[in-house]
Structures are given as C-alpha cells and as structure tokens.
Amino acid sequence: MGEFSPVEHEFESTEDAEAYERWFRVRVEASLADPRPGVPHATVMAELNAIIAEAEHRAKPD
C-alpha cells in the first residue's frame, strides 16, 4: 500500500489499514447476510434523539 501520510490517512501503518479493511468487510458481509428486516431511518433517528434528549436532561444541573 505504500507510505502513509497522517494528513491523508487515519491509520499509522499499512498493517493497521489492512486489519481494519478485513474487519470492515466481515461486518458488511454479516450485515448483508442478516435475514432480519431493516429498520427505517426515521425510527432509528427518533430513538437516537430520545437517547440524546435524556442524556442532556440528566446532564443539566439542578
């Protein structure tokens, strides 16, 4: 893969980049093979917004 520039790449070495690439491909393949139905984007965002709102509420001083 060649030399890595910290400006152009987030990995410190070729080995780190290749390890991440292998890990990422395994995760994508597993996701594509998962027979469960997908979750609509709006549902995911609503759940995340609720989690964020609760965290912000807990973080506010009394």
C-alpha positions in Angstrom: 0.0 0.0 0.0 3.0 2.4 0.4 3.8 5.2 2.8 1.1 6.7 4.9 0.7 10.4 5.4 -1.1 11.4 8.6 -2.8 14.1 6.6 -4.2 11.7 4.1 -4.8 8.5 6.2 -6.2 7.8 9.7 -4.0 4.7 10.2 -0.5 4.6 11.5 0.6 1.7 9.3 -0.3 -0.4 6.3 -0.9 -3.3 8.7 -3.4 -1.2 10.7 -5.3 -0.2 7.5 -5.4 -3.8 6.2 -6.6 -5.1 9.6 -9.4 -2.5 9.6 -10.3 -3.4 6.0 -10.6 -7.1 6.9 -12.7 -6.3 10.0 -14.9 -3.9 8.0 -15.5 -6.4 5.2 -16.5 -9.1 7.7 -19.0 -6.7 9.3 -20.5 -5.7 5.9 -20.8 -9.3 4.8 -22.5 -10.3 8.0 -24.9 -7.4 7.7 -25.8 -8.2 4.1 -26.4 -11.9 5.1 -28.7 -10.9 8.1 -32.2 -12.1 7.3 -33.9 -9.6 9.7 -35.8 -6.7 8.1 -34.1 -3.3 8.1 -35.1 -0.6 10.5 -36.4 2.6 8.8 -34.1 5.7 9.1 -36.9 7.7 10.8 -37.3 5.1 13.5 -33.5 5.0 14.2 -33.3 8.8 14.4 -36.3 9.0 16.7 -34.7 6.5 19.1 -31.4 8.3 19.0 -33.0 11.7 19.5 -34.8 10.3 22.6 -31.5 9.0 23.9 -29.7 12.3 23.3 -32.6 14.3 24.9 -32.5 12.0 28.0 -28.7 12.4 28.3 -28.9 16.2 28.0 -31.7 16.2 30.6 -29.5 14.2 33.1 -26.5 16.4 32.4 -28.3 19.6 33.4 -27.5 20.9 36.9 -30.5 21.0 39.2 
